[in-house]
């Protein structure tokens, strides 16, 4: 995954909309967000992400200073996420 992050260091917009992301995919997404500090827009809508996913993703997003537009609609966070 680190090789992918190094080769994507200049990504400014990333759309993962409707890609059926799940909890098992989150470590990869977290690594990508941490190591790619140029992403200004991230679209993770329509993936079925749940509260457990947000527990992993939220701290990373909270520390990220480059993401200005975040799309998370149509997931399954519920009140816990």
N, C-alpha and C positions, 0 to 999 in steps of 0.2 A: 504494500500500500504506500510506503514511503516513496517508492519510485514513481508511482502515479502522482503523488502530491508534488514531487519535484518537477515533474513534467507539466503540471497544470498550474504552476506558480503565477501565471498571468491571467487566469480566468477572472472575468469581471461579472459574468452572469451565468448562473447554473440552474437549469430547469430539470427537476426530477419528478415533475408532475405525472401522476398516474403510473408510476413505475413499480407499484406493489412493494414499496419498502416496508420492512418489518423490523422487529427488535433485533434480529440477527444481523441486519444491515447497518444498524446505527453506529457501531464502532468505526466502520469505514467512513461514514458521513462525518462523525465527530473528528476523526483524523484529518479529513479533507478541510473542514472548517478551521481547524487549529493551524494547519500548515499552509493554507492558501489564504494569505492575508490581503488578497486583492479582490475578493468576491464582494461586489456591491449589492447584488440581487440574488436571492436564493428562493427557489420555488419548490416546495415539498408538498404541495396540495394534492388532494385525491390519492392518498397512499394508504389510508387505514392505520396511520400511526396512532398509538394509544398513549395513555398516561405514563406507562412505563418507559416508552420511547422518549417522552418529553422530559422525564427525570434525568435521562442521560444527555439530552440535547440542550436543555435550558441553561445549564451552567456555562457551557461553551459559547452559546449565543450571547449570553450576558457579558462575557469578557471580550467578545469580538467587537472591534471598533470600525470595521469596514463595511459590514452588511447594513445597508440603508433601507432595503426593501426585502421583506420576508413574507412569503406566502405560505400559509399553513391551513387554508380552508379545506373543508371536506375530509377531515381526519376524524379519529375516534378518541379525542383527548378526554372528553367528559369533564366533569367538575374537578377531577383530581389533576388534570393536565393543564 
